[in-house]
Protein backbone atom coordinates (compact mmCIF):
# COMPACT_ATOMS: atom_id res chain seq x y z
CA UNK A 1 0.00 0.00 0.00
CA UNK A 2 1.34 3.41 -0.93
CA UNK A 3 1.54 5.83 1.96
CA UNK A 4 0.64 9.47 1.66
CA UNK A 5 4.22 10.55 2.38
CA UNK A 6 5.42 8.48 -0.59
CA UNK A 7 2.81 10.16 -2.80
CA UNK A 8 4.06 13.56 -1.62
CA UNK A 9 7.67 12.63 -2.44
CA UNK A 10 6.67 11.44 -5.92
CA UNK A 11 4.71 14.64 -6.54
CA UNK A 12 7.69 16.74 -5.42
CA UNK A 13 9.93 14.90 -7.87
CA UNK A 14 7.42 15.50 -10.67
CA UNK A 15 7.27 19.22 -9.76
CA UNK A 16 11.06 19.53 -9.89
CA UNK A 17 11.30 17.65 -13.20
CA UNK A 18 8.54 19.66 -14.91
CA UNK A 19 9.86 22.91 -13.47
CA UNK A 20 13.33 21.98 -14.68
CA UNK A 21 12.01 21.39 -18.18
CA UNK A 22 10.21 24.76 -18.21
CA UNK A 23 13.32 26.46 -16.83
CA UNK A 24 15.55 24.84 -19.44
CA UNK A 25 13.25 25.68 -22.34
CA UNK A 26 12.93 29.28 -21.18
CA UNK A 27 16.69 29.63 -20.86
CA UNK A 28 17.25 28.12 -24.31
CA UNK A 29 14.76 30.62 -25.70
CA UNK A 30 16.57 33.45 -23.91
CA UNK A 31 19.91 32.34 -25.42
CA UNK A 32 18.41 31.98 -28.88
CA UNK A 33 16.45 35.23 -29.03
CA UNK A 34 18.09 37.38 -26.37
CA UNK A 35 14.73 38.20 -24.76
CA UNK A 36 15.40 39.15 -21.12
CA UNK A 37 11.81 38.32 -20.23
CA UNK A 38 12.50 34.66 -20.91
CA UNK A 39 15.51 34.78 -18.59
CA UNK A 40 13.42 36.16 -15.72
CA UNK A 41 10.67 33.66 -16.51
CA UNK A 42 13.19 30.83 -16.27
CA UNK A 43 14.54 32.03 -12.95
CA UNK A 44 11.00 32.47 -11.61
CA UNK A 45 9.97 28.95 -12.52
CA UNK A 46 13.20 27.60 -11.08
CA UNK A 47 12.50 29.27 -7.74
CA UNK A 48 8.91 28.07 -7.68
CA UNK A 49 9.93 24.51 -8.55
CA UNK A 50 12.86 24.22 -6.22
CA UNK A 51 11.33 26.15 -3.32
CA UNK A 52 8.85 23.50 -2.32
CA UNK A 53 11.38 20.69 -2.59
CA UNK A 54 13.95 22.58 -0.55
CA UNK A 55 11.31 23.11 2.13
CA UNK A 56 10.61 19.39 2.25
CA UNK A 57 14.33 18.63 2.47
CA UNK A 58 14.80 21.14 5.28
CA UNK A 59 11.87 19.67 7.19
CA UNK A 60 12.80 16.00 6.77
CA UNK A 61 16.59 16.05 6.98
CA UNK A 62 17.84 19.31 8.48
CA UNK A 63 15.43 19.58 11.39
CA UNK A 64 13.49 22.71 10.52
CA UNK A 65 9.99 22.89 11.93
CA UNK A 66 7.12 22.50 9.51
CA UNK A 67 6.24 26.19 9.87
CA UNK A 68 9.81 27.30 9.11
CA UNK A 69 9.93 25.06 6.04
CA UNK A 70 6.59 26.34 4.76
CA UNK A 71 7.69 29.96 5.26
CA UNK A 72 10.83 29.30 3.19
CA UNK A 73 8.74 27.66 0.49
CA UNK A 74 6.29 30.57 0.47
CA UNK A 75 9.15 33.06 0.22
CA UNK A 76 10.63 31.21 -2.77
CA UNK A 77 7.18 31.10 -4.39
CA UNK A 78 6.61 34.83 -3.83
CA UNK A 79 9.95 35.75 -5.36
CA UNK A 80 9.38 33.31 -8.23
CA UNK A 81 5.94 34.70 -9.03
CA UNK A 82 7.27 38.26 -8.77
CA UNK A 83 9.90 37.35 -11.37
CA UNK A 84 7.19 35.88 -13.60
CA UNK A 85 5.17 39.09 -13.37
CA UNK A 86 8.32 41.11 -14.11
CA UNK A 87 9.09 38.87 -17.10
CA UNK A 88 5.68 39.68 -18.54
CA UNK A 89 5.29 43.37 -17.72
CA UNK A 90 8.70 44.73 -16.84
CA UNK A 91 10.96 43.74 -19.70
CA UNK A 92 9.51 45.60 -22.66
C-alpha positions as CSV (number, residue, x, y, z in Angstrom):
1,X,0.0,0.0,0.0
2,X,1.3,3.4,-0.9
3,X,1.5,5.8,2.0
4,X,0.6,9.5,1.7
5,X,4.2,10.5,2.4
6,X,5.4,8.5,-0.6
7,X,2.8,10.2,-2.8
8,X,4.1,13.6,-1.6
9,X,7.7,12.6,-2.4
10,X,6.7,11.4,-5.9
11,X,4.7,14.6,-6.5
12,X,7.7,16.7,-5.4
13,X,9.9,14.9,-7.9
14,X,7.4,15.5,-10.7
15,X,7.3,19.2,-9.8
16,X,11.1,19.5,-9.9
17,X,11.3,17.7,-13.2
18,X,8.5,19.7,-14.9
19,X,9.9,22.9,-13.5
20,X,13.3,22.0,-14.7
21,X,12.0,21.4,-18.2
22,X,10.2,24.8,-18.2
23,X,13.3,26.5,-16.8
24,X,15.6,24.8,-19.4
25,X,13.3,25.7,-22.3
26,X,12.9,29.3,-21.2
27,X,16.7,29.6,-20.9
28,X,17.2,28.1,-24.3
29,X,14.8,30.6,-25.7
30,X,16.6,33.4,-23.9
31,X,19.9,32.3,-25.4
32,X,18.4,32.0,-28.9
33,X,16.4,35.2,-29.0
34,X,18.1,37.4,-26.4
35,X,14.7,38.2,-24.8
36,X,15.4,39.1,-21.1
37,X,11.8,38.3,-20.2
38,X,12.5,34.7,-20.9
39,X,15.5,34.8,-18.6
40,X,13.4,36.2,-15.7
41,X,10.7,33.7,-16.5
42,X,13.2,30.8,-16.3
43,X,14.5,32.0,-12.9
44,X,11.0,32.5,-11.6
45,X,10.0,28.9,-12.5
46,X,13.2,27.6,-11.1
47,X,12.5,29.3,-7.7
48,X,8.9,28.1,-7.7
49,X,9.9,24.5,-8.6
50,X,12.9,24.2,-6.2
51,X,11.3,26.2,-3.3
52,X,8.8,23.5,-2.3
53,X,11.4,20.7,-2.6
54,X,14.0,22.6,-0.5
55,X,11.3,23.1,2.1
56,X,10.6,19.4,2.2
57,X,14.3,18.6,2.5
58,X,14.8,21.1,5.3
59,X,11.9,19.7,7.2
60,X,12.8,16.0,6.8
61,X,16.6,16.1,7.0
62,X,17.8,19.3,8.5
63,X,15.4,19.6,11.4
64,X,13.5,22.7,10.5
65,X,10.0,22.9,11.9
66,X,7.1,22.5,9.5
67,X,6.2,26.2,9.9
68,X,9.8,27.3,9.1
69,X,9.9,25.1,6.0
70,X,6.6,26.3,4.8
71,X,7.7,30.0,5.3
72,X,10.8,29.3,3.2
73,X,8.7,27.7,0.5
74,X,6.3,30.6,0.5
75,X,9.2,33.1,0.2
76,X,10.6,31.2,-2.8
77,X,7.2,31.1,-4.4
78,X,6.6,34.8,-3.8
79,X,10.0,35.7,-5.4
80,X,9.4,33.3,-8.2
81,X,5.9,34.7,-9.0
82,X,7.3,38.3,-8.8
83,X,9.9,37.4,-11.4
84,X,7.2,35.9,-13.6
85,X,5.2,39.1,-13.4
86,X,8.3,41.1,-14.1
87,X,9.1,38.9,-17.1
88,X,5.7,39.7,-18.5
89,X,5.3,43.4,-17.7
90,X,8.7,44.7,-16.8
91,X,11.0,43.7,-19.7
92,X,9.5,45.6,-22.7
